[in-house]
Amino acid sequence: MNEQREIISWVDEETWLKAKAIDITSTESASLYGYGRETAFELACRKDGKTESRFKPNERTEIGKEIENAIALRAARLFGVTIRHKNEYMRIHSARMGSSFDYEICGIEGNVIEDNRLRQAFGSMGPGLLEVKNVDRMVFKNEWCVGEQPEAPAHIEIQVQHQLEVSELAWAVIVAFVGGNHIEIILRLRDQAVGAAIRHAIGRFWHKLSLGEYPPVSLPEDIDVLRQIYGYAEPGYILDAQENDDINHWIDKYIRNLEAEKTAVDNKQTAQGNILQLIGNAERVIGRDAVITCGMLAPAEVKAYTRKGYRNFRVTKKSQ
């Protein structure tokens, strides 16, 4: 397909977020396949304006942004290429599909320290995308595959193919900065069949949402979303559900789990009490199957804050 791509240059955060709000972006499309950081139901509720995003910038994300440029520049030096910060939002208007990007490889420069893969890709296919991921060493070990057929986690693979579909570039490289001191790269060619599948999934999502049809709720993952949606209780409204088998089934299940939870807490506290009597004032205990860390924490002043109103939820078992 040769639809016109709309390019929105960076102006400010608010303009950027408004542009993204009307599309499914490259960091969101994995949710349509069950691999995203939010479920498809949560994504639909947020896009439909029923809920707000639960993901807020924090110290970890801010630090990640600050070191991202250093990682990209290091990779460019290692592999003998030049890069530019691809600080733009690109979208396919008809598909309501968009993407922001990290960097674009735009040239060849310097001496190759590692290998020629990026230079060869640029030489044969022209500019490509460079996507930076700062990865914990254990996460990399458990969730990434390296070797003859390397693979990033599914949500990253989907993200990159989404970006290639929107940008129409032929290739990309995923740069994983592992454990703060090692770089691994994964080259990806644009797969037009995968891009078309992502586009189709996005079109289906928007079509169903326009009809008021939401993806199925995933529990327990969507409990916070449901708490937002059903966050208001009408004063004085009493629902007589004594004859509603569905409601009573879940009330019974809730009570059984509540009782099991209390038993588990009691058992945990009993175990903790017995451990404390046995270890005395030790700061660290090496057990056969576990290590206990129980050192002192310095005093800290907690500033007062105003708690927002919220809907209470409590189930009390009737006396027999």
C-alpha positions in Angstrom: 0.0 0.0 0.0 1.2 3.5 -0.8 -0.8 5.7 1.5 0.5 9.1 2.3 2.5 9.1 5.6 1.9 12.1 7.8 5.0 13.3 9.7 4.6 15.3 12.9 7.8 16.8 14.2 8.5 17.2 17.9 7.0 20.4 19.4 6.3 19.6 23.0 5.1 16.6 25.1 1.4 17.6 25.0 1.3 17.9 21.2 3.2 14.6 20.9 0.8 12.8 23.2 -2.3 14.2 21.5 -0.9 13.0 18.1 -0.4 9.5 19.5 -3.8 9.3 21.2 -5.8 8.8 18.0 -3.6 5.9 16.7 -2.4 2.5 17.7 1.4 3.1 18.1 4.3 0.7 17.8 4.5 0.3 21.6 0.8 -0.6 21.8 0.2 -3.0 18.9 1.7 -6.0 20.9 -1.3 -5.7 23.2 -3.6 -6.8 20.3 -1.7 -10.1 20.4 -1.5 -10.6 24.2 2.1 -9.5 24.5 1.8 -5.8 25.5 2.3 -4.1 28.8 -1.5 -3.7 28.9 -4.2 -6.0 27.8 -6.3 -5.4 24.7 -9.3 -4.6 26.9 -7.3 -2.0 28.8 -6.0 -0.5 25.6 -9.6 -0.3 24.2 -10.8 1.4 27.4 -8.0 3.9 27.3 -8.4 4.7 23.6 -12.2 5.1 24.1 -11.6 7.6 26.9 -13.0 5.4 29.7 -9.8 5.2 31.6 -6.4 6.9 31.9 -3.0 5.3 31.4 -1.6 3.5 34.4 1.9 4.1 33.2 3.4 7.3 34.4 6.9 8.6 34.0 9.1 7.7 36.9 12.8 7.8 37.9 13.6 4.6 36.1 12.0 5.7 32.8 13.7 9.2 33.0 17.1 7.6 33.6 16.4 5.3 30.7 15.8 8.2 28.3 19.0 9.9 29.5 21.3 7.0 28.8 19.6 6.0 25.6 21.6 8.5 23.5 24.8 7.2 25.0 24.0 3.6 24.1 23.0 4.6 20.5 26.3 6.6 20.1 28.3 3.7 21.5 26.7 1.3 19.0 27.3 3.6 16.1 31.0 3.8 17.0 31.3 0.1 17.4 29.7 -0.7 14.1 31.0 2.2 12.0 27.8 4.0 11.2 26.3 7.5 11.7 22.9 8.0 13.3 20.4 10.8 13.8 17.8 11.1 16.4 14.6 10.3 14.5 12.6 12.8 16.6 9.3 12.6 14.7 5.9 10.9 14.8 4.8 9.2 11.6 1.3 7.9 11.0 -0.8 6.2 8.3 -4.0 8.3 8.5 -6.3 5.8 6.9 -5.2 3.0 9.2 -4.9 5.0 12.4 -1.6 3.4 12.8 1.4 5.4 14.0 4.9 5.3 15.4 7.6 7.2 17.0 11.2 6.1 16.7 14.6 6.1 18.5 17.3 6.6 15.8 17.9 6.2 12.1 21.1 4.9 10.6 21.9 7.4 7.9 25.5 6.8 6.9 28.9 5.0 7.2 31.8 6.5 9.1 34.9 5.5 11.1 36.5 2.2 11.6 34.6 -1.0 12.5 35.5 -2.3 15.9 33.0 -5.2 16.1 31.7 -6.3 12.7 30.4 -5.1 9.3 26.7 -6.0 9.6 25.3 -2.6 9.9 27.5 -1.1 7.3 26.6 -3.9 4.9 22.9 -3.4 5.6 23.1 0.3 5.0 25.2 -0.3 1.8 22.6 -2.6 0.3 19.3 -1.2 1.6 19.9 2.4 2.6 18.8 4.0 5.9 17.5 1.7 8.7 16.0 2.1 12.1 18.0 1.7 15.3 15.9 0.8 18.3 17.6 1.0 21.7 16.7 -1.4 24.7 18.5 -1.1 28.0 18.1 -4.7 29.4 18.8 -6.2 32.8 21.3 -9.1 32.5 18.9 -11.7 34.0 16.0 -10.5 31.9 18.2 -10.8 28.8 19.2 -14.3 29.8 15.6 -15.4 30.4 13.7 -13.6 27.7 16.0 -13.0 24.8 17.5 -15.6 22.4 21.0 -15.2 20.9 23.0 -17.3 18.5 22.3 -18.3 14.9 18.6 -17.2 15.1 18.5 -14.4 17.6 15.1 -13.1 18.9 14.0 -10.3 21.1 10.9 -10.7 23.2 7.7 -10.8 21.2 6.5 -7.3 22.1 9.8 -5.9 20.8 9.7 -7.9 17.6 6.1 -6.7 16.9 7.1 -3.1 17.8 10.0 -3.2 15.2 7.8 -4.6 12.4 5.2 -2.0 13.2 7.8 0.7 12.9 9.0 -0.6 9.6 5.5 -0.8 8.2 4.9 2.8 9.1 8.3 4.2 8.0 8.5 2.0 4.9 12.2 1.5 5.6 13.6 -1.9 4.6 15.5 -2.9 7.8 16.1 -2.2 11.5 18.5 -3.1 14.2 17.6 -3.8 17.8 20.5 -2.7 20.1 20.3 -4.4 23.5 22.5 -2.8 26.1 22.9 -5.7 28.5 23.8 -5.4 32.2 25.3 -1.9 31.7 28.4 -3.1 29.9 27.6 -5.2 26.9 25.9 -4.6 23.5 24.1 -7.3 21.5 22.4 -6.5 18.2 19.6 -8.2 16.2 19.0 -7.2 12.6 15.5 -7.3 11.2 14.3 -7.0 7.6 10.9 -5.5 7.0 8.4 -8.4 6.7 5.5 -7.0 4.6 3.3 -9.9 5.5 3.8 -9.3 9.2 3.2 -5.5 8.7 0.0 -6.2 6.8 -1.1 -8.5 9.6 -0.5 -5.9 12.2 -2.3 -3.3 10.1 -5.3 -5.7 9.8 -5.4 -6.3 13.6 -5.3 -2.5 14.2 -8.2 -2.0 11.6 -10.2 -4.7 13.3 -9.6 -3.2 16.7 -10.8 0.3 15.6 -13.8 -1.2 13.7 -15.0 -3.2 16.7 -14.5 -0.2 19.0 -16.6 2.0 16.7 -19.4 -0.5 17.2 -18.9 -0.4 21.0 -17.4 -3.9 21.1 -14.5 -4.4 23.5 -12.0 -7.2 23.7 -12.7 -9.7 26.4 -11.7 -8.8 30.0 -8.6 -10.6 31.2 -8.5 -11.3 34.9 -6.7 -10.8 37.2 -4.8 -8.5 34.8 -7.7 -6.1 34.2 -8.8 -5.6 37.8 -7.3 -2.1 38.1 -9.1 -1.1 34.8 -12.4 -2.4 36.2 -11.9 -0.5 39.4 -11.5 2.7 37.3 -14.5 2.0 35.1 -16.7 1.0 38.1 -15.2 3.5 40.4 -18.5 5.2 41.4 -21.3 3.8 43.5 -24.7 5.6 43.5 -25.6 6.6 47.1 -28.7 4.7 48.3 -28.8 2.2 45.4 -29.2 -1.3 46.8 -29.1 -4.3 44.5 -31.0 -7.4 45.7 -28.9 -10.2 44.2 -30.1 -13.1 46.4 -31.6 -14.9 43.4 -28.7 -14.1 41.0 -26.7 -17.3 40.7 -23.8 -15.6 38.8 -23.2 -12.9 41.5 -23.6 -15.4 44.3 -21.1 -17.8 42.7 -18.5 -15.1 42.6 -19.4 -13.9 46.1 -18.8 -17.4 47.4 -15.5 -17.7 45.6 -14.4 -14.3 46.9 -15.1 -15.3 50.5 -13.3 -18.6 50.1 -10.2 -16.9 48.8 -10.5 -14.2 51.4 -10.5 -16.9 54.1 -7.6 -18.7 52.4 -5.7 -15.4 52.2 -6.2 -14.7 55.9 -5.0 -18.3 56.7 -1.9 -17.7 54.5 -1.1 -14.4 56.2 -1.5 -16.0 59.7 0.8 -18.9 58.7 3.3 -16.5 57.2 3.4 -14.4 60.4 3.7 -17.5 62.5 6.7 -18.6 60.4 8.3 -15.1 60.7 7.8 -15.1 64.5 9.5 -18.4 64.9 12.4 -17.3 62.6 13.0 -14.1 64.6 13.2 -16.1 67.8 15.8 -18.4 66.2 18.0 -15.9 64.4 18.1 -13.2 67.1 19.8 -10.0 65.9 21.5 -11.4 62.8 21.4 -9.0 59.8 21.6 -11.7 57.2 20.8 -15.4 57.3 22.0 -18.0 54.8 19.5 -20.9 54.8 19.5 -24.2 52.8 17.0 -22.9 50.2 16.8 -19.2 50.8 18.6 -16.1 52.2 17.0 -13.8 54.7 18.0 -10.1 54.6 16.8 -8.3 57.7 19.0 -5.3 58.3 18.0 -1.9 59.6 16.4 0.8 57.5 17.2 4.4 58.3 14.3 6.6 59.7 12.5 8.5 57.0 10.0 11.3 57.1 6.8 10.7 55.2 5.2 13.9 53.9 1.4 14.2 54.3 -0.7 13.9 51.2 -4.4 14.1 50.3 -5.9 10.7 49.5 -8.2 10.7 46.5 -11.7 9.3 47.0 -12.2 5.8 45.9 -14.9 3.1 45.8 -14.7 0.8 48.8 -15.1 -2.9 48.2 -15.7 -5.3 51.1 -17.5 -8.7 51.3 -18.7 -9.8 54.8 -20.0 -13.3 55.2 -23.5 -13.6 56.8 -23.8 -15.2 60.2 -25.3 -18.6 60.0 
